[in-house]
Amino acid sequence: MAEVPITIADEARAWLLAGEAALIVRNATRNGCCGGSAGVPVAEPGIPCDIDDYRVIEVDGIAVHLDPGITISKPLTVRLESFLGLRHLFVEGAELASGRD
């Protein structure tokens, strides 16, 4: 099986290691204002409730749980963003996938 092209930025890695040291990368549908939609990879700290459906890989000491519905065609980087003390993860380098087949 080919290696999954995911990297975790140093600040995000340190933040995750201070917690559960686990990460979920899943596909989320985002709807546009004019009726369109796109599949966007999102990253969340933690372990999925339906863990048996996810593939788990280790990236720099972090257990990364990959949603079976996500397709990673280009390298992704998970970064940490903060605003007024609130922190969240985001995925950089992802291509949008149309919600239509």
Secondary structure, 3 states (H helix, E strand, C coil): CCCCCEEECHHHHHHHHCCCCEEEEEEEEEECCCCCEEEEEEEEECCCCCHHHCEEEEECCEEEEECCCCCCCCCEEEEEEEECCEEEEEEECCCCEECCC
